[in-house]
Amino acid sequence: MKIKMNTTIKGTANSHGTASMDYVEGETYDMQQDWQNDLAKVFVDNNFAQEVGGGKKKKVDAPSETKANKK
């Protein structure tokens, strides 16, 4: 997941949570590891960041039956 920060905020900088860093407003971060994705979701859910590019496409299933086919 790639995110672009809407505001500057401190967050964890490693998987153990033993180091922190500033995630800077306007900067884009590529969050690839599980702990980074979890952090990115928190940022996005709280409007500290927005997801950019590379988002997963949602699968849309075609209807199996339509009114025109029903008799």
Phi, psi and omega per residue, in radians:
M1 nan 2.351 3.073
K2 -1.893 2.363 3.128
I3 -2.247 2.653 3.006
K4 -2.076 2.216 -3.055
M5 -1.294 2.352 3.062
N6 -1.578 -0.340 -3.121
T7 -2.640 2.777 3.072
T8 -1.477 2.284 -3.113
I9 -2.602 2.595 3.064
K10 -1.430 2.527 3.091
G11 -2.695 2.981 -3.128
T12 -1.149 2.610 -3.096
A13 -2.018 0.021 3.098
N14 -2.648 2.986 -3.053
S15 -1.224 -0.321 -3.120
H16 -1.588 -0.249 -3.109
G17 1.313 0.323 -3.095
T18 -1.618 -0.066 3.107
A19 -2.392 2.621 3.119
S20 -2.227 2.867 3.108
M21 -2.649 2.857 3.040
D22 -1.532 2.220 2.975
Y23 -1.679 1.993 -2.866
V24 -1.622 2.349 3.105
E25 -0.896 2.298 3.117
G26 1.550 -0.285 3.136
E27 -1.447 2.624 3.091
T28 -1.878 2.381 -3.124
Y29 -2.201 2.352 3.103
D30 -1.689 1.844 -3.060
M31 -1.688 1.763 -3.008
Q32 -1.811 -0.579 -3.097
Q33 -1.460 2.799 -3.090
D34 -0.966 -0.799 -3.107
W35 -1.145 -0.567 3.115
Q36 -1.230 -0.703 3.105
N37 -1.108 -0.697 3.092
D38 -1.069 -0.764 3.127
L39 -1.144 -0.744 3.137
A40 -1.062 -0.699 3.124
K41 -1.102 -0.700 3.094
V42 -1.104 -0.782 3.126
F43 -1.057 -0.805 -3.117
V44 -1.162 -0.793 -3.127
D45 -1.061 -0.513 -3.119
N46 -1.756 0.199 3.095
N47 1.093 0.428 3.025
F48 -1.436 -0.331 -3.103
A49 -2.643 2.919 3.035
Q50 -2.270 2.539 3.107
E51 -1.306 2.375 3.135
V52 -2.244 2.499 3.045
G53 0.718 2.776 3.029
G54 1.142 0.249 3.111
G55 -1.179 2.666 3.119
K56 -1.236 2.397 3.089
K57 -1.439 2.419 3.121
K58 -1.445 2.395 3.116
K59 -1.427 2.285 3.100
V60 -1.993 2.081 3.121
D61 -1.455 2.384 3.064
A62 -1.264 2.554 3.126
P63 -1.113 2.497 -3.121
S64 -1.443 -0.324 -3.083
E65 -2.620 2.414 3.098
T66 -2.085 2.902 3.134
K67 -1.051 -0.645 -3.112
A68 -1.145 -0.506 -3.128
N69 -1.456 -0.308 -3.127
K70 -1.371 2.451 3.085
K71 -2.430 nan nan
